[in-house]
Amino acid sequence: MGNSKGDLYAAPLDGEWEKSSYSATDGPNCLQIMPINGGVAFGDTKRRDLDGALRFTDREMLAHILAVKAGQYDHLIPDGTEL
């Protein structure tokens, strides 16, 4: 989609937050995601204030997902880290 970053940050966060199935059900260390018009918003369960959500276009999100699936960021996980 052709949405600008300004459009993404103007979009209301009125949907449902989703969190990873790898996150603890009651823990505070969860990243949450919400689809918005033209992209997605990321929030942190420790910072429930919605103004702090980062927003990414559909293309940015796709590029990130493909990089994660390809293992591009595996080196950023310290040895011995467990969920």
PyMOL Python script that loads the backbone (N, CA, C, O; Angstrom):
from pymol import cmd

cmd.read_pdbstr("""\
ATOM      1  N   MET A   1       0.839  -1.182   0.000  1.00  0.00           N
ATOM      2  CA  MET A   1       0.000   0.000   0.000  1.00  0.00           C
ATOM      3  C   MET A   1       0.882   1.242   0.000  1.00  0.00           C
ATOM      4  O   MET A   1       2.058   1.170   0.357  1.00  0.00           O
ATOM      5  N   GLY A   2       0.330   2.361  -0.392  1.00  0.00           N
ATOM      6  CA  GLY A   2       1.110   3.561  -0.525  1.00  0.00           C
ATOM      7  C   GLY A   2       1.058   4.488   0.677  1.00  0.00           C
ATOM      8  O   GLY A   2       1.338   5.678   0.537  1.00  0.00           O
ATOM      9  N   ASN A   3       0.718   3.993   1.827  1.00  0.00           N
ATOM     10  CA  ASN A   3       0.622   4.852   3.008  1.00  0.00           C
ATOM     11  C   ASN A   3       1.988   5.374   3.423  1.00  0.00           C
ATOM     12  O   ASN A   3       2.985   4.653   3.390  1.00  0.00           O
ATOM     13  N   SER A   4       2.010   6.646   3.816  1.00  0.00           N
ATOM     14  CA  SER A   4       3.243   7.235   4.330  1.00  0.00           C
ATOM     15  C   SER A   4       3.349   6.942   5.822  1.00  0.00           C
ATOM     16  O   SER A   4       2.382   6.527   6.461  1.00  0.00           O
ATOM     17  N   LYS A   5       4.537   7.169   6.357  1.00  0.00           N
ATOM     18  CA  LYS A   5       4.720   6.975   7.795  1.00  0.00           C
ATOM     19  C   LYS A   5       3.794   7.900   8.577  1.00  0.00           C
ATOM     20  O   LYS A   5       3.265   7.517   9.621  1.00  0.00           O
ATOM     21  N   GLY A   6       3.600   9.111   8.076  1.00  0.00           N
ATOM     22  CA  GLY A   6       2.688  10.038   8.745  1.00  0.00           C
ATOM     23  C   GLY A   6       1.282   9.485   8.826  1.00  0.00           C
ATOM     24  O   GLY A   6       0.608   9.624   9.847  1.00  0.00           O
ATOM     25  N   ASP A   7       0.830   8.844   7.727  1.00  0.00           N
ATOM     26  CA  ASP A   7      -0.500   8.223   7.722  1.00  0.00           C
ATOM     27  C   ASP A   7      -0.578   7.104   8.751  1.00  0.00           C
ATOM     28  O   ASP A   7      -1.588   6.957   9.440  1.00  0.00           O
ATOM     29  N   LEU A   8       0.496   6.307   8.855  1.00  0.00           N
ATOM     30  CA  LEU A   8       0.498   5.213   9.820  1.00  0.00           C
ATOM     31  C   LEU A   8       0.401   5.728  11.250  1.00  0.00           C
ATOM     32  O   LEU A   8      -0.328   5.172  12.071  1.00  0.00           O
ATOM     33  N   TYR A   9       1.141   6.790  11.541  1.00  0.00           N
ATOM     34  CA  TYR A   9       1.125   7.323  12.908  1.00  0.00           C
ATOM     35  C   TYR A   9      -0.149   8.096  13.219  1.00  0.00           C
ATOM     36  O   TYR A   9      -0.442   8.375  14.382  1.00  0.00           O
ATOM     37  N   ALA A  10      -0.909   8.441  12.177  1.00  0.00           N
ATOM     38  CA  ALA A  10      -2.201   9.098  12.387  1.00  0.00           C
ATOM     39  C   ALA A  10      -3.328   8.076  12.528  1.00  0.00           C
ATOM     40  O   ALA A  10      -4.414   8.409  13.003  1.00  0.00           O
ATOM     41  N   ALA A  11      -3.072   6.831  12.115  1.00  0.00           N
ATOM     42  CA  ALA A  11      -4.100   5.792  12.169  1.00  0.00           C
ATOM     43  C   ALA A  11      -4.449   5.468  13.619  1.00  0.00           C
ATOM     44  O   ALA A  11      -3.564   5.375  14.470  1.00  0.00           O
ATOM     45  N   PRO A  12      -5.738   5.298  13.895  1.00  0.00           N
ATOM     46  CA  PRO A  12      -6.134   4.956  15.268  1.00  0.00           C
ATOM     47  C   PRO A  12      -5.718   3.533  15.629  1.00  0.00           C
ATOM     48  O   PRO A  12      -5.687   2.640  14.782  1.00  0.00           O
ATOM     49  N   LEU A  13      -5.403   3.352  16.895  1.00  0.00           N
ATOM     50  CA  LEU A  13      -5.083   2.019  17.411  1.00  0.00           C
ATOM     51  C   LEU A  13      -6.331   1.479  18.104  1.00  0.00           C
ATOM     52  O   LEU A  13      -6.398   1.390  19.330  1.00  0.00           O
ATOM     53  N   ASP A  14      -7.309   1.126  17.287  1.00  0.00           N
ATOM     54  CA  ASP A  14      -8.592   0.717  17.838  1.00  0.00           C
ATOM     55  C   ASP A  14      -8.916  -0.746  17.578  1.00  0.00           C
ATOM     56  O   ASP A  14     -10.059  -1.174  17.739  1.00  0.00           O
ATOM     57  N   GLY A  15      -7.902  -1.516  17.172  1.00  0.00           N
ATOM     58  CA  GLY A  15      -8.093  -2.943  16.940  1.00  0.00           C
ATOM     59  C   GLY A  15      -7.712  -3.746  18.166  1.00  0.00           C
ATOM     60  O   GLY A  15      -7.604  -3.219  19.273  1.00  0.00           O
ATOM     61  N   GLU A  16      -7.514  -5.021  17.944  1.00  0.00           N
ATOM     62  CA  GLU A  16      -7.120  -5.932  19.018  1.00  0.00           C
ATOM     63  C   GLU A  16      -5.618  -6.164  18.972  1.00  0.00           C
ATOM     64  O   GLU A  16      -5.068  -6.473  17.915  1.00  0.00           O
ATOM     65  N   TRP A  17      -4.952  -6.015  20.112  1.00  0.00           N
ATOM     66  CA  TRP A  17      -3.540  -6.349  20.207  1.00  0.00           C
ATOM     67  C   TRP A  17      -3.404  -7.865  20.207  1.00  0.00           C
ATOM     68  O   TRP A  17      -4.204  -8.565  20.828  1.00  0.00           O
ATOM     69  N   GLU A  18      -2.390  -8.371  19.511  1.00  0.00           N
ATOM     70  CA  GLU A  18      -2.061  -9.797  19.513  1.00  0.00           C
ATOM     71  C   GLU A  18      -0.663  -9.927  20.096  1.00  0.00           C
ATOM     72  O   GLU A  18       0.185  -9.057  19.900  1.00  0.00           O
ATOM     73  N   LYS A  19      -0.428 -11.029  20.821  1.00  0.00           N
ATOM     74  CA  LYS A  19       0.925 -11.253  21.300  1.00  0.00           C
ATOM     75  C   LYS A  19       1.373 -12.643  20.908  1.00  0.00           C
ATOM     76  O   LYS A  19       0.553 -13.522  20.644  1.00  0.00           O
ATOM     77  N   SER A  20       2.645 -12.832  20.873  1.00  0.00           N
ATOM     78  CA  SER A  20       3.235 -14.083  20.427  1.00  0.00           C
ATOM     79  C   SER A  20       2.815 -15.251  21.303  1.00  0.00           C
ATOM     80  O   SER A  20       2.680 -15.116  22.519  1.00  0.00           O
ATOM     81  N   SER A  21       2.613 -16.388  20.676  1.00  0.00           N
ATOM     82  CA  SER A  21       2.319 -17.601  21.435  1.00  0.00           C
ATOM     83  C   SER A  21       3.540 -18.060  22.228  1.00  0.00           C
ATOM     84  O   SER A  21       3.429 -18.933  23.089  1.00  0.00           O
ATOM     85  N   TYR A  22       4.706 -17.472  21.941  1.00  0.00           N
ATOM     86  CA  TYR A  22       5.929 -17.790  22.692  1.00  0.00           C
ATOM     87  C   TYR A  22       6.039 -16.956  23.966  1.00  0.00           C
ATOM     88  O   TYR A  22       6.902 -17.225  24.801  1.00  0.00           O
ATOM     89  N   SER A  23       5.190 -15.962  24.128  1.00  0.00           N
ATOM     90  CA  SER A  23       5.210 -15.118  25.323  1.00  0.00           C
ATOM     91  C   SER A  23       4.470 -15.813  26.459  1.00  0.00           C
ATOM     92  O   SER A  23       3.526 -16.568  26.229  1.00  0.00           O
ATOM     93  N   ALA A  24       4.908 -15.549  27.684  1.00  0.00           N
ATOM     94  CA  ALA A  24       4.201 -16.074  28.850  1.00  0.00           C
ATOM     95  C   ALA A  24       2.820 -15.436  28.904  1.00  0.00           C
ATOM     96  O   ALA A  24       2.661 -14.266  28.556  1.00  0.00           O
ATOM     97  N   THR A  25       1.834 -16.190  29.335  1.00  0.00           N
ATOM     98  CA  THR A  25       0.463 -15.679  29.343  1.00  0.00           C
ATOM     99  C   THR A  25       0.267 -14.541  30.332  1.00  0.00           C
ATOM    100  O   THR A  25      -0.593 -13.685  30.125  1.00  0.00           O
ATOM    101  N   ASP A  26       1.053 -14.518  31.407  1.00  0.00           N
ATOM    102  CA  ASP A  26       0.863 -13.471  32.410  1.00  0.00           C
ATOM    103  C   ASP A  26       2.125 -12.633  32.639  1.00  0.00           C
ATOM    104  O   ASP A  26       2.189 -11.861  33.596  1.00  0.00           O
ATOM    105  N   GLY A  27       3.111 -12.779  31.781  1.00  0.00           N
ATOM    106  CA  GLY A  27       4.367 -12.065  31.978  1.00  0.00           C
ATOM    107  C   GLY A  27       4.354 -10.675  31.375  1.00  0.00           C
ATOM    108  O   GLY A  27       3.571 -10.398  30.466  1.00  0.00           O
ATOM    109  N   PRO A  28       5.221  -9.790  31.876  1.00  0.00           N
ATOM    110  CA  PRO A  28       5.282  -8.426  31.374  1.00  0.00           C
ATOM    111  C   PRO A  28       6.236  -8.257  30.194  1.00  0.00           C
ATOM    112  O   PRO A  28       6.379  -7.146  29.683  1.00  0.00           O
ATOM    113  N   ASN A  29       6.883  -9.316  29.755  1.00  0.00           N
ATOM    114  CA  ASN A  29       7.903  -9.207  28.712  1.00  0.00           C
ATOM    115  C   ASN A  29       7.352  -9.625  27.353  1.00  0.00           C
ATOM    116  O   ASN A  29       7.885 -10.536  26.719  1.00  0.00           O
ATOM    117  N   CYS A  30       6.312  -8.977  26.916  1.00  0.00           N
ATOM    118  CA  CYS A  30       5.646  -9.377  25.684  1.00  0.00           C
ATOM    119  C   CYS A  30       5.604  -8.228  24.683  1.00  0.00           C
ATOM    120  O   CYS A  30       5.304  -7.082  25.019  1.00  0.00           O
ATOM    121  N   LEU A  31       5.912  -8.576  23.464  1.00  0.00           N
ATOM    122  CA  LEU A  31       5.727  -7.658  22.355  1.00  0.00           C
ATOM    123  C   LEU A  31       4.365  -7.971  21.781  1.00  0.00           C
ATOM    124  O   LEU A  31       4.005  -9.135  21.605  1.00  0.00           O
ATOM    125  N   GLN A  32       3.609  -6.929  21.491  1.00  0.00           N
ATOM    126  CA  GLN A  32       2.288  -7.126  20.926  1.00  0.00           C
ATOM    127  C   GLN A  32       2.200  -6.411  19.592  1.00  0.00           C
ATOM    128  O   GLN A  32       2.921  -5.444  19.349  1.00  0.00           O
ATOM    129  N   ILE A  33       1.316  -6.887  18.730  1.00  0.00           N
ATOM    130  CA  ILE A  33       1.181  -6.347  17.388  1.00  0.00           C
ATOM    131  C   ILE A  33      -0.298  -6.146  17.077  1.00  0.00           C
ATOM    132  O   ILE A  33      -1.152  -6.910  17.527  1.00  0.00           O
ATOM    133  N   MET A  34      -0.583  -5.100  16.294  1.00  0.00           N
ATOM    134  CA  MET A  34      -1.957  -4.810  15.900  1.00  0.00           C
ATOM    135  C   MET A  34      -1.968  -4.407  14.433  1.00  0.00           C
ATOM    136  O   MET A  34      -1.227  -3.508  14.035  1.00  0.00           O
ATOM    137  N   PRO A  35      -2.793  -5.054  13.626  1.00  0.00           N
ATOM    138  CA  PRO A  35      -2.919  -4.585  12.242  1.00  0.00           C
ATOM    139  C   PRO A  35      -3.587  -3.207  12.224  1.00  0.00           C
ATOM    140  O   PRO A  35      -4.557  -2.971  12.944  1.00  0.00           O
ATOM    141  N   ILE A  36      -3.064  -2.311  11.404  1.00  0.00           N
ATOM    142  CA  ILE A  36      -3.678  -0.999  11.196  1.00  0.00           C
ATOM    143  C   ILE A  36      -3.754  -0.763   9.695  1.00  0.00           C
ATOM    144  O   ILE A  36      -3.144  -1.500   8.920  1.00  0.00           O
ATOM    145  N   ASN A  37      -4.481   0.234   9.286  1.00  0.00           N
ATOM    146  CA  ASN A  37      -4.627   0.541   7.870  1.00  0.00           C
ATOM    147  C   ASN A  37      -3.268   0.855   7.255  1.00  0.00           C
ATOM    148  O   ASN A  37      -2.647   1.860   7.602  1.00  0.00           O
ATOM    149  N   GLY A  38      -2.801  -0.001   6.338  1.00  0.00           N
ATOM    150  CA  GLY A  38      -1.530   0.217   5.658  1.00  0.00           C
ATOM    151  C   GLY A  38      -0.321  -0.376   6.327  1.00  0.00           C
ATOM    152  O   GLY A  38       0.796  -0.219   5.833  1.00  0.00           O
ATOM    153  N   GLY A  39      -0.516  -1.064   7.454  1.00  0.00           N
ATOM    154  CA  GLY A  39       0.643  -1.632   8.126  1.00  0.00           C
ATOM    155  C   GLY A  39       0.298  -2.289   9.433  1.00  0.00           C
ATOM    156  O   GLY A  39      -0.793  -2.831   9.610  1.00  0.00           O
ATOM    157  N   VAL A  40       1.258  -2.232  10.364  1.00  0.00           N
ATOM    158  CA  VAL A  40       1.083  -2.822  11.684  1.00  0.00           C
ATOM    159  C   VAL A  40       1.678  -1.894  12.736  1.00  0.00           C
ATOM    160  O   VAL A  40       2.566  -1.090  12.453  1.00  0.00           O
ATOM    161  N   ALA A  41       1.167  -2.025  13.951  1.00  0.00           N
ATOM    162  CA  ALA A  41       1.716  -1.294  15.097  1.00  0.00           C
ATOM    163  C   ALA A  41       2.292  -2.316  16.065  1.00  0.00           C
ATOM    164  O   ALA A  41       1.718  -3.387  16.260  1.00  0.00           O
ATOM    165  N   PHE A  42       3.433  -1.983  16.673  1.00  0.00           N
ATOM    166  CA  PHE A  42       4.063  -2.812  17.692  1.00  0.00           C
ATOM    167  C   PHE A  42       3.999  -2.084  19.015  1.00  0.00           C
ATOM    168  O   PHE A  42       4.306  -0.894  19.086  1.00  0.00           O
ATOM    169  N   GLY A  43       3.607  -2.781  20.057  1.00  0.00           N
ATOM    170  CA  GLY A  43       3.573  -2.216  21.392  1.00  0.00           C
ATOM    171  C   GLY A  43       4.275  -3.137  22.372  1.00  0.00           C
ATOM    172  O   GLY A  43       4.536  -4.300  22.062  1.00  0.00           O
ATOM    173  N   ASP A  44       4.577  -2.629  23.535  1.00  0.00           N
ATOM    174  CA  ASP A  44       5.243  -3.370  24.593  1.00  0.00           C
ATOM    175  C   ASP A  44       4.280  -3.449  25.771  1.00  0.00           C
ATOM    176  O   ASP A  44       3.746  -2.426  26.200  1.00  0.00           O
ATOM    177  N   THR A  45       4.053  -4.643  26.297  1.00  0.00           N
ATOM    178  CA  THR A  45       3.098  -4.783  27.398  1.00  0.00           C
ATOM    179  C   THR A  45       3.531  -4.031  28.649  1.00  0.00           C
ATOM    180  O   THR A  45       2.708  -3.761  29.523  1.00  0.00           O
ATOM    181  N   LYS A  46       4.817  -3.689  28.747  1.00  0.00           N
ATOM    182  CA  LYS A  46       5.280  -2.891  29.891  1.00  0.00           C
ATOM    183  C   LYS A  46       4.923  -1.419  29.701  1.00  0.00           C
ATOM    184  O   LYS A  46       4.925  -0.654  30.666  1.00  0.00           O
ATOM    185  N   ARG A  47       4.615  -1.012  28.462  1.00  0.00           N
ATOM    186  CA  ARG A  47       4.259   0.374  28.153  1.00  0.00           C
ATOM    187  C   ARG A  47       2.904   0.368  27.480  1.00  0.00           C
ATOM    188  O   ARG A  47       2.804   0.403  26.254  1.00  0.00           O
ATOM    189  N   ARG A  48       1.895   0.323  28.269  1.00  0.00           N
ATOM    190  CA  ARG A  48       0.531   0.213  27.737  1.00  0.00           C
ATOM    191  C   ARG A  48       0.041   1.499  27.071  1.00  0.00           C
ATOM    192  O   ARG A  48      -0.995   1.489  26.405  1.00  0.00           O
ATOM    193  N   ASP A  49       0.765   2.599  27.240  1.00  0.00           N
ATOM    194  CA  ASP A  49       0.333   3.841  26.599  1.00  0.00           C
ATOM    195  C   ASP A  49       0.467   3.669  25.082  1.00  0.00           C
ATOM    196  O   ASP A  49       1.557   3.408  24.575  1.00  0.00           O
ATOM    197  N   LEU A  50      -0.617   3.812  24.387  1.00  0.00           N
ATOM    198  CA  LEU A  50      -0.646   3.524  22.958  1.00  0.00           C
ATOM    199  C   LEU A  50       0.171   4.498  22.129  1.00  0.00           C
ATOM    200  O   LEU A  50       0.526   4.180  20.994  1.00  0.00           O
ATOM    201  N   ASP A  51       0.482   5.678  22.659  1.00  0.00           N
ATOM    202  CA  ASP A  51       1.273   6.638  21.899  1.00  0.00           C
ATOM    203  C   ASP A  51       2.687   6.138  21.659  1.00  0.00           C
ATOM    204  O   ASP A  51       3.363   6.631  20.757  1.00  0.00           O
ATOM    205  N   GLY A  52       3.153   5.170  22.444  1.00  0.00           N
ATOM    206  CA  GLY A  52       4.500   4.665  22.298  1.00  0.00           C
ATOM    207  C   GLY A  52       4.637   3.561  21.256  1.00  0.00           C
ATOM    208  O   GLY A  52       5.737   3.042  21.065  1.00  0.00           O
ATOM    209  N   ALA A  53       3.556   3.188  20.579  1.00  0.00           N
ATOM    210  CA  ALA A  53       3.610   2.095  19.616  1.00  0.00           C
ATOM    211  C   ALA A  53       4.407   2.501  18.377  1.00  0.00           C
ATOM    212  O   ALA A  53       4.232   3.594  17.838  1.00  0.00           O
ATOM    213  N   LEU A  54       5.278   1.603  17.942  1.00  0.00           N
ATOM    214  CA  LEU A  54       6.000   1.787  16.684  1.00  0.00           C
ATOM    215  C   LEU A  54       5.121   1.283  15.556  1.00  0.00           C
ATOM    216  O   LEU A  54       4.355   0.336  15.736  1.00  0.00           O
ATOM    217  N   ARG A  55       5.228   1.914  14.386  1.00  0.00           N
ATOM    218  CA  ARG A  55       4.376   1.528  13.267  1.00  0.00           C
ATOM    219  C   ARG A  55       5.213   1.289  12.023  1.00  0.00           C
ATOM    220  O   ARG A  55       6.159   2.021  11.734  1.00  0.00           O
ATOM    221  N   PHE A  56       4.839   0.242  11.296  1.00  0.00           N
ATOM    222  CA  PHE A  56       5.586  -0.149  10.109  1.00  0.00           C
ATOM    223  C   PHE A  56       4.626  -0.392   8.959  1.00  0.00           C
ATOM    224  O   PHE A  56       3.520  -0.894   9.154  1.00  0.00           O
ATOM    225  N   THR A  57       5.060  -0.030   7.753  1.00  0.00           N
ATOM    226  CA  THR A  57       4.254  -0.280   6.572  1.00  0.00           C
ATOM    227  C   THR A  57       4.192  -1.777   6.299  1.00  0.00           C
ATOM    228  O   THR A  57       4.974  -2.552   6.849  1.00  0.00           O
ATOM    229  N   ASP A  58       3.258  -2.175   5.448  1.00  0.00           N
ATOM    230  CA  ASP A  58       3.154  -3.583   5.068  1.00  0.00           C
ATOM    231  C   ASP A  58       4.464  -4.079   4.451  1.00  0.00           C
ATOM    232  O   ASP A  58       4.889  -5.200   4.732  1.00  0.00           O
ATOM    233  N   ARG A  59       5.104  -3.266   3.622  1.00  0.00           N
ATOM    234  CA  ARG A  59       6.365  -3.671   2.986  1.00  0.00           C
ATOM    235  C   ARG A  59       7.488  -3.808   4.006  1.00  0.00           C
ATOM    236  O   ARG A  59       8.282  -4.746   3.935  1.00  0.00           O
ATOM    237  N   GLU A  60       7.558  -2.877   4.955  1.00  0.00           N
ATOM    238  CA  GLU A  60       8.575  -2.976   6.007  1.00  0.00           C
ATOM    239  C   GLU A  60       8.375  -4.240   6.835  1.00  0.00           C
ATOM    240  O   GLU A  60       9.337  -4.925   7.181  1.00  0.00           O
ATOM    241  N   MET A  61       7.123  -4.542   7.147  1.00  0.00           N
ATOM    242  CA  MET A  61       6.830  -5.724   7.947  1.00  0.00           C
ATOM    243  C   MET A  61       7.189  -6.988   7.189  1.00  0.00           C
ATOM    244  O   MET A  61       7.767  -7.910   7.765  1.00  0.00           O
ATOM    245  N   LEU A  62       6.858  -7.049   5.906  1.00  0.00           N
ATOM    246  CA  LEU A  62       7.199  -8.210   5.092  1.00  0.00           C
ATOM    247  C   LEU A  62       8.712  -8.409   5.034  1.00  0.00           C
ATOM    248  O   LEU A  62       9.196  -9.530   5.186  1.00  0.00           O
ATOM    249  N   ALA A  63       9.461  -7.325   4.816  1.00  0.00           N
ATOM    250  CA  ALA A  63      10.921  -7.421   4.756  1.00  0.00           C
ATOM    251  C   ALA A  63      11.474  -7.962   6.077  1.00  0.00           C
ATOM    252  O   ALA A  63      12.385  -8.790   6.077  1.00  0.00           O
ATOM    253  N   HIS A  64      10.932  -7.502   7.184  1.00  0.00           N
ATOM    254  CA  HIS A  64      11.397  -7.957   8.496  1.00  0.00           C
ATOM    255  C   HIS A  64      11.070  -9.438   8.713  1.00  0.00           C
ATOM    256  O   HIS A  64      11.928 -10.200   9.161  1.00  0.00           O
ATOM    257  N   ILE A  65       9.861  -9.842   8.406  1.00  0.00           N
ATOM    258  CA  ILE A  65       9.466 -11.239   8.590  1.00  0.00           C
ATOM    259  C   ILE A  65      10.349 -12.156   7.754  1.00  0.00           C
ATOM    260  O   ILE A  65      10.802 -13.192   8.241  1.00  0.00           O
ATOM    261  N   LEU A  66      10.596 -11.787   6.509  1.00  0.00           N
ATOM    262  CA  LEU A  66      11.444 -12.618   5.654  1.00  0.00           C
ATOM    263  C   LEU A  66      12.864 -12.707   6.197  1.00  0.00           C
ATOM    264  O   LEU A  66      13.485 -13.769   6.133  1.00  0.00           O
ATOM    265  N   ALA A  67      13.387 -11.598   6.733  1.00  0.00           N
ATOM    266  CA  ALA A  67      14.733 -11.611   7.314  1.00  0.00           C
ATOM    267  C   ALA A  67      14.792 -12.507   8.548  1.00  0.00           C
ATOM    268  O   ALA A  67      15.756 -13.253   8.727  1.00  0.00           O
ATOM    269  N   VAL A  68      13.776 -12.441   9.395  1.00  0.00           N
ATOM    270  CA  VAL A  68      13.736 -13.294  10.587  1.00  0.00           C
ATOM    271  C   VAL A  68      13.664 -14.763  10.179  1.00  0.00           C
ATOM    272  O   VAL A  68      14.390 -15.598  10.718  1.00  0.00           O
ATOM    273  N   LYS A  69      12.791 -15.073   9.231  1.00  0.00           N
ATOM    274  CA  LYS A  69      12.661 -16.468   8.776  1.00  0.00           C
ATOM    275  C   LYS A  69      13.965 -16.993   8.186  1.00  0.00           C
ATOM    276  O   LYS A  69      14.269 -18.178   8.316  1.00  0.00           O
ATOM    277  N   ALA A  70      14.732 -16.129   7.544  1.00  0.00           N
ATOM    278  CA  ALA A  70      15.997 -16.532   6.930  1.00  0.00           C
ATOM    279  C   ALA A  70      17.125 -16.638   7.947  1.00  0.00           C
ATOM    280  O   ALA A  70      18.226 -17.065   7.599  1.00  0.00           O
ATOM    281  N   GLY A  71      16.870 -16.254   9.213  1.00  0.00           N
ATOM    282  CA  GLY A  71      17.888 -16.350  10.252  1.00  0.00           C
ATOM    283  C   GLY A  71      18.850 -15.175  10.288  1.00  0.00           C
ATOM    284  O   GLY A  71      19.902 -15.255  10.923  1.00  0.00           O
ATOM    285  N   GLN A  72      18.503 -14.087   9.615  1.00  0.00           N
ATOM    286  CA  GLN A  72      19.396 -12.934   9.528  1.00  0.00           C
ATOM    287  C   GLN A  72      19.756 -12.349  10.888  1.00  0.00           C
ATOM    288  O   GLN A  72      20.838 -11.784  11.046  1.00  0.00           O
ATOM    289  N   TYR A  73      18.875 -12.474  11.865  1.00  0.00           N
ATOM    290  CA  TYR A  73      19.116 -11.854  13.170  1.00  0.00           C
ATOM    291  C   TYR A  73      19.492 -12.853  14.253  1.00  0.00           C
ATOM    292  O   TYR A  73      19.580 -12.484  15.424  1.00  0.00           O
ATOM    293  N   ASP A  74      19.713 -14.098  13.890  1.00  0.00           N
ATOM    294  CA  ASP A  74      20.031 -15.121  14.888  1.00  0.00           C
ATOM    295  C   ASP A  74      21.249 -14.751  15.732  1.00  0.00           C
ATOM    296  O   ASP A  74      21.326 -15.121  16.904  1.00  0.00           O
ATOM    297  N   HIS A  75      22.184 -14.038  15.155  1.00  0.00           N
ATOM    298  CA  HIS A  75      23.403 -13.660  15.888  1.00  0.00           C
ATOM    299  C   HIS A  75      23.127 -12.673  17.028  1.00  0.00           C
ATOM    300  O   HIS A  75      23.989 -12.459  17.880  1.00  0.00           O
ATOM    301  N   LEU A  76      21.948 -12.080  17.048  1.00  0.00           N
ATOM    302  CA  LEU A  76      21.609 -11.116  18.093  1.00  0.00           C
ATOM    303  C   LEU A  76      21.094 -11.783  19.373  1.00  0.00           C
ATOM    304  O   LEU A  76      20.943 -11.121  20.400  1.00  0.00           O
ATOM    305  N   ILE A  77      20.826 -13.084  19.314  1.00  0.00           N
ATOM    306  CA  ILE A  77      20.326 -13.803  20.472  1.00  0.00           C
ATOM    307  C   ILE A  77      21.515 -14.379  21.232  1.00  0.00           C
ATOM    308  O   ILE A  77      22.215 -15.244  20.705  1.00  0.00           O
ATOM    309  N   PRO A  78      21.758 -13.922  22.457  1.00  0.00           N
ATOM    310  CA  PRO A  78      22.903 -14.417  23.227  1.00  0.00           C
ATOM    311  C   PRO A  78      22.804 -15.923  23.466  1.00  0.00           C
ATOM    312  O   PRO A  78      21.709 -16.459  23.639  1.00  0.00           O
ATOM    313  N   ASP A  79      23.936 -16.591  23.475  1.00  0.00           N
ATOM    314  CA  ASP A  79      23.985 -18.034  23.765  1.00  0.00           C
ATOM    315  C   ASP A  79      23.323 -18.284  25.119  1.00  0.00           C
ATOM    316  O   ASP A  79      23.499 -17.518  26.066  1.00  0.00           O
ATOM    317  N   GLY A  80      22.576 -19.348  25.184  1.00  0.00           N
ATOM    318  CA  GLY A  80      21.922 -19.732  26.445  1.00  0.00           C
ATOM    319  C   GLY A  80      20.593 -19.053  26.685  1.00  0.00           C
ATOM    320  O   GLY A  80      19.944 -19.333  27.693  1.00  0.00           O
ATOM    321  N   THR A  81      20.160 -18.165  25.793  1.00  0.00           N
ATOM    322  CA  THR A  81      18.871 -17.498  25.984  1.00  0.00           C
ATOM    323  C   THR A  81      17.737 -18.471  25.744  1.00  0.00           C
ATOM    324  O   THR A  81      17.710 -19.162  24.725  1.00  0.00           O
ATOM    325  N   GLU A  82      16.804 -18.528  26.674  1.00  0.00           N
ATOM    326  CA  GLU A  82      15.650 -19.400  26.572  1.00  0.00           C
ATOM    327  C   GLU A  82      14.384 -18.617  26.799  1.00  0.00           C
ATOM    328  O   GLU A  82      14.400 -17.559  27.428  1.00  0.00           O
ATOM    329  N   LEU A  83      13.294 -19.131  26.291  1.00  0.00           N
ATOM    330  CA  LEU A  83      11.994 -18.521  26.536  1.00  0.00           C
ATOM    331  C   LEU A  83      11.435 -19.001  27.843  1.00  0.00           C
ATOM    332  O   LEU A  83      10.338 -18.597  28.231  1.00  0.00           O
TER     333      LEU A  83
END
""", "prot")
cmd.dss("prot")
cmd.show_as("cartoon", "prot")
cmd.util.cbc("prot")
cmd.orient("prot")
